[in-house]
Amino acid sequence: MIPSDANFAQAATIFRKLEEVVRSHFGYEETELAEAIGYYLGSI
């Protein structure tokens, strides 16, 4: 791929969407596992 403003803009858009999906996924996991994490890590 040849570096250009258009390619950079496209890559930035894709990266932002990927970041949004990953952050959402980890937020969901944290919420779903909060009780288990507290149970197992609470005694450490």
N, C-alpha and C positions, 0 to 999 in steps of 0.2 A: 504494500500500500504506500502510495506516495504521500509524504507529509503535506497537508494543506489545511487551511482554515476550516473547510467543510468537513474534512475527515476528523479533525480535532473536535469540532462541535458534535459530530455524530458519536464519537467515542465518549465524550463527556456526558451526553444524554444517556447513553447505554450504561455508563458507570453509575450515574445518579439513580437510575431505576434499579440496578443490581443492589446498590447500597440500601435503598429503601426496602427491597424484598428481604435482604439479609437481616437488617435491623428489626423488621417486623417479625421475622421467624424467631430470632433470639428473644425478643420481648415475649412472644407466645410461650416459648419453652420456659423462660424464667417464671412466668405466671403459673404455668401448669405444674412445674416442679418445685415451687416455693415451699410447699408443705414438706416434701421429702428432703429438700436441701436443709431446711431448718431442723428437721428431725435428726438427720445424720451428721450435720455439721455443728449442731447446737452443743454437742458434748465435747467438741474438740477445744 
